[in-house]
Amino acid sequence: MIEESKMKTRAGDTMFGQIGSIIASLMFIWAIFEKFFPFQIRNQAQKHTLRLFSFVYPYIQITFNELIGDRHMSRSEAYTSIQNYLSSKATTQAKRLKGDIGKNNQTLLLTMDDHEEVCDEFNGVKLWWVSGKNVAKSQTLSLHNNLADEKRYYKLTFHKQHRNMVLGTYLNHVMREGKAVMVRNRQRKLYTNSGSFWNHVVFEHPATFESVAMDEELKKRIIDDLVTFSKSREFYARIGRAWKRGYLLFGPPGTGKSTMIAAMANLLGYDLYDLELTAVKDNTELRKLLIETSSKSIIVIEDIDCSLDLTGQRRKKMERAKEDEEEEEEEDQRKKKQSGLKERDVKSSQVTLSGLLNFIDGLWSACGGERLIVFTTNYVEKLDPALVRRGRMDMHIELSYCGFEAFKLLAKNYLKIESHHLFSTISDLLKHSQITPADVAEHFMPKPAFGNNPDLYLKALIQSLEETNFKQNKHASNT
């Protein structure tokens, strides 16, 4: 037994010795070849060697550089998408990671360190990603690193039999998922326009659908519609329509239209563009603003019935102005006072109903993608039917006065109670009251005299409801 083990050891030593001799011989031959053969012969030999190696080596490699362009000064979107896509896999597979704070200042982002490898599987096919970095020789002696001298890249390796799948569906999947991760981690913004330019602040509104006081069935229908829209990219492409959807929110003041918009943005992770039509000079500026909006966004025009005269009667008013200019001036002044607009705003804006319709669903509306357009109004009957028809405003949502279900949610959020012996009294009063959720919420705001006693808050609300009902009944009897 011992003799057999010794024989195996000698055989192994002999084999490794032979391999070492072969390698040394090949290195000697290559050195002679490099020294004595002309460059043309060496070049041809290298080409044929690599070609022969490609027949033996069954894998394909694709390199995605971080910096692109003639001077390598712009960052590749593909590289960024790959980095975001691999972030989740890096946390579970890579041994060395790089950490950073996301743009929203709340998320910790972990990515692969240089020269790390992770394995990915797609439709049963295994692929390998390697992160690399090429450093210029001049940088090693410099205390001030130049980004152009430090060239990072990702290298994808896969079997050549999967070429069509990788170049088609897999890379599209990586780009799409990487962009989705970037959207989730980005710092969302609230934009408003100054003329034809957008200015922005960080969007930090806390509203969610859990805190929106409204009918639960309607709330569920809205959430389902929004989520379905956000996942319908292929559907919209298949039917040949721009990936956008319109929502008309209407109802009395204080019913939560603005809060609903903030909840939409927080649900989908979209940016908000609050468009002030009176600040837009003409249709050309309106089109420019549309082009500069990003995908995954909500374009909002609040109180559209007050923004401009968009009832389709502008031509008739111009004809009447020729007949009686003084009468039109008086009419315009009255309208400006009602809508709260400044005279200079109305005169400076030449946006037409046709221009706004093209903004909503014209050819230019297809730029970007995954976009919601939301109108709010207190008086839906004032709007031109062409503006709110289905296809432009796809979903009409009426936010009405506070019902019992909305009241219970407000009581839960503000008073931290889900049941109370006064609830039945309030339920009966709400059936005959026209009180908005904003008015109910105001009764639940902290008051030093009430402390944390929910009885006092509810009794104050009951008193207000009784007074409201009395006034409404008195008004109805007088009319």
N, C-alpha and C positions, 0 to 999 in steps of 0.2 A: 504493500500500500504506500509506504514511504517512498519506495523507489519509483512508483508510478507518478507520485506527486512531483518528485524531482525532475522526472523526464518532461512533464508538462511545463514546468517552470523553464527548463532549458529551451523547450520548443518555443515558448512565448518570447524569451529573450532573443532567440534566433530570428523570429519573425519581425520583432521591433527593430532589430539591428539591420535586417534587410530593407525594411521600409525607410529607415534613416539613411541608408546608403543610397537608395533610389532618389530620395528627396535631395540629398547633397549633390548627386550626379546631375539631376535636372537643374538645380541652381547653378552649377558650374557651366552646364551647356548653355543656359540662358544668358549668363554673364558673357561667355564667348560670343554668343549670337548678337547681343547688344553692342559689343565692342567692335566686331570685325565686319558685320553685314551692313550694307547701305540702309538708309532710312526707308526707302521705298519698299525694300524686301521685308523689313521689320513691320512696316505698317500693314502690308498685305497679310503677313503671317498672323498679326493680331486680329485682323478682321475675320480671317478664316477660323481662328481659334475661338473667338466669341460666337461665331455662327455655329460652330460645332457644339459649343457649350450650351447654346440655346436649344438645340435638339435634345440634349440630355437633361437639361434643367427644365422641369415642367411648370414653373411658376412665372407669373407676370407681376411686375412692379409698376406702380404709378406714384409719382412724387407730386405733392401739392406744396408749393413754396408759400411762405408767409408774405413775402414782399414781391410785388409784380411791377411791371412797367419797365421802361428803358433804363431808368436810374434806380430801380428797385426802391421807390419811395412810397408807394401806395400799398395798403394792406389788402390782401386777397379776401374777398367775401367767402370763397370756398374754404380757405384755411380756417376762418373764424367759425363757420358752420361745422366743420369737422371737429374743431376744438370743443365746441359746445356739445356736439353729439357724443364725443368720447368721454365727457366729464363724468357721467354716471358709471361707465365701465371702468374708468380709471380708479374710482374710489374702491372698487371691489377687486381689481386685479393688479394694478400697478403697485410696486413696492416703494417708489419714490414719487411724491406728489408736490405740486406747487399750489399754494393757497392764496386767494385774493378776495376782497369784498366786492360784491356785485354793485352795479350802478344804482340799485335801489337802496344801498347802504344797509340792507337787512339780510342778505343772502351771502353765505360763504361759498365761494366757487373753488372747486378743486379740479386741477388739470394734471395731465401727465408731465412729469419732469423730462428733461432732455434724455434721449437714448433709452426710453422705456418702451415696452411692448405690451399690447393688450390684444386679446383675441375676441372677435365678434362672430356671431352666427346669424345668418339670414336665410330663411327658407331652407334650413338644413345644410347650408354651405358654410364652412369655416373660412374666415378671412383674418389677416393679421395687420394691425396698425403699429407703426413704429414712429416715435417722435425723434427728430434729429436736429442737429445744429452744426452749421459750418462757420468757423471763426477765421477771419482773415489773419494772416501772420502779423500784420502791423498792429493788430489790437492787443496781442499778448504782451507787448512792451509799452502800451499806452495806459495811462491812468484814467483817461476819459474815453469811455466806450462809445463808439458810433454805431447806431442802429443798423446802418447800411453795411457795416462790417460783420454783423452777426445775423446770419441767415438761417432761420429755423424752417423746418419743413415736417410734413407728415408723409410717410411712405406706406402705401397699401400693397400687400402681397396676397395673391390668390392663384389658384390653379387655373391653367390656361383653358381648361374645358368649361369654365364658368365665365368666360370673357363677356359674352352677350348679356348675361344676367347682371354682372357687375356694372358694366358700362351703361346699362339701361336702368332697371328698377332699383338696384341697390344704391347706386350713387345718388339717384333722385331721392330715395328714402333718407339717406344721410343728410342731404342738403335741407330737405323739408323738416326733418326732426331737429336738426341743429338750429334752424331759424326759429322753430317753436320754443326751444329752450332759451334762446336769446330774448324772445318776447317776454317769456315768463320772468326772466331775471332783470329785464331792463327797468329803468326808472321812468315810470309813465308820466305824461305831461298833459297839462291843460293849456290849450292854445286859444288866443283871441286875435282878431285881425285889427291892424291899424292901416287903413287903406288897403293896399294890395300885399301887405306883408303880415306874417304871423309872428306874434310874440308869445312866449310861453312861461309858465311857472310849473313847479312840481305838483302833480295831482295827488292829493292825499285825502280825498273825501272818504269818510268812514262808512258811508251808506252801503248796506247789503240788502239782498232780498229778504233775509231773515228779519231785518228791522223795518222793512217797508210795511206800513199799516194799510192793508187793502184786502179784498176778498181773496181767500186762499185758493179757490178754484181758478180765478183769473190770474193770480200770481203764478200758479203752476203752469198754466197755458203759456204765459209769457216766457218763463224760464225754458220750457221745452222748445219753444220756437227759436229762442236765441241760441241754445246749444245745438239744435239741429242745423241752423244756418252756419254756425262756425265749423261744422264738420261736413259741409256740402260742396267742397271745392270741385270734386269730380262731377257732381250732378249739374252744377251751373255750367261747367265747361261742356258737358255732353249736350245740354239743351240750347247752348249758344247764347247764354245771357250773362251780363256782367255780374260778378259776385258781390252783390249789394242787396240791401233790403231796407225798406222805408217803414217808419213807425210814426203814427200820428197820435199824440197824447193830448186829450182835450178834457176839459172839465172846469169847474169853478176855481177861483184862486184859493191856494192853500190845501189842495187835494194831493200834493206830493209829486207833481210832474218833474220838477228839477231833481228831487231825491230819486225818482225812478231812473232818470238818466244816469246819475252817479252809480246806482246799483247795477245798471247794465254794464257800465264800463268796468266796474270791479269784478263782475261775474266773468266777463270774457277777457279781461286784461287788456283792454283797448285804450288808446289815447283819446282825448276829447278835443274837438275843434268847435269852439263857440263862435259861430259866425254872426257878426253884426252887419246886417245888410245896409243899414243907413250909412255905414262908413265906407261902403264900396262905391266907387265912382260910376262904373258902368259895367256892361256885360263882359267886356274884355278883362277887367280886373277880377270879376267873379270867376271867370274861367282860369285865370292865373292862380288864384287862391286854391281852386280845386286841384290843379296839377301839383301844387306843392304839399298837399296833404299826403300822409303816408297810409299804407294799408294797415289793417287791424286798427281801425279808428272809427269814432262816432262823430259825424258832423251834425251839429245842433243849431237850429234856428228857433229860439224861444220867442213866444208871443208873436208869431208870424203875422197875425192879423193886424198888429200894430207896427210892424217893422217898415213896411212900405204899402202903397196902394196896389195890392195884387189881386183885386177882385175882378179883373177883366174889363173894367169900365173906364180905363184911362182914355181911350180914344173918344168916347162919348163926352167925357169931361173936357177934352181939348176942343171939341166942336162947340160945346156950350160956352167955353171961355171966349171964343171969338164973338159970340153974340152978346155976352154980358160979362165983361172982365171983372167988374167990381163985385158981382155976385159970387163969382168963383173965388175971389180973394177972401171974402168973408167965410165961405165954406171951407177953404183950406185952413184958415186960422182956427176955425172951430175944431176941425179934425186934428190939427196939431196939438191943441190943448187937451183933447180927449186921449190921444195916444202918448202924450208926454214927450213928443219929439221936438227938437230944436229946428227952427226955420232953416238954418243953414244946412242941416243934415238932409232935409227933404229936397232942397234945391240942388245939392251937390250930387245926389244919387240919381243916376239914369238907368238903374237896373230895371228891366222889364219883366213882365210875367213870362214871356217867351224865353228870355235869358235864364230865368230861374228854372223853368221846365227843362231846358237843355242841361243845366247844371245837375239836375236830379237824375235824368235818364237819357241824356243825349250821348253822342259819340264820345265826348270827353269824359263822361262819367265812368267809362270802363277802365280808365287809367288807374293803376294801383290794384286794388282788389281787397276783398274781405272788409267791406265798409258798410256801416249803418248810417242812414240819414234820418234824423228825428226832428219833427216839427212839434211845437207845443202851441196851444191856443186856448183861450178862455171862451171864445165864441166861434165854434166850428162852422156855424151857418154863414159867417162872413166870408169864408174862403171860397175862391173860385173852384167849381167842381173838377176842373182839369188839374188842379194842383193836388188834390187829395184822392184822386181815383185810384183804384187797385192797379198795381203795377208801378205806381210812384210811391204812394203810401200803402204798403201791402197789408199792414195790420193797424186797425183803428182801435185804440185803447181808451175807454172812458174811465176817468178817475173821478168818482163822484163823492158825495158826502159820506161821512163816517158811519159805517154800519157796526153791528155788534161784534163781528169777527175782527174788524180792524181795531175796535175799542179794546178787546181782550188782549191783542198783541201789544197795544200801547201800555195797558196796565201791567203786563208782564215785563216790558222793557223798562218802564219808568218807576213803577211801584214794586216790582218783583213779587207780584201776586198773580195767581192763575184762577182763583175763585174767591168769591166774597158774597155775603148775603145781600149786598146792595146791587149786585150784577143784574138781577131780574128787573129791578126798578129802572136801571139805566137802559136795559134792553127795550123795555116798553117805550121809554121816552125817545130813544133813537129812531124808532119806527116813524115818529111824527115830527122829527127835528131835521133841520137842514144845517148841520154843523160840520165843519171840515175836520179832518184828522189833525191839522195844524192847531185848530182851536182847542181840541181835546188835549193834545200834547202840552199846550200852554198851561192848562189847568194842573198838569202833573209835574210842572217844573218845581224844583225845591223852593219851599217857603219857610222862613224861620219860625213863623207862628205854628206851622203844622208839624214840624219836625219830621219824623219817620212814621207818622201815624197814617196809614192808608185810608182809614175811615174819614178823616177830615178832607182829604183830597177828593174822595168819591162824593161826599156830601156837597162839596163846593161845585163839583161838576153837575150833580143833580139839580142844584139850585139854578145854575146857568141854563141847563136844558129846559127847565120849567119856564124860566123867563123868556127863552127863545121861542118856545111853543106858544106862549101867551101872545107875544108880539106878532108871530106869524098868523095866529088865528084871528087876532084883531085886524091885521092888515087884510086878510082874506074876507072878513065880514064887511069891511069898508068898501071893498071893490066889488 
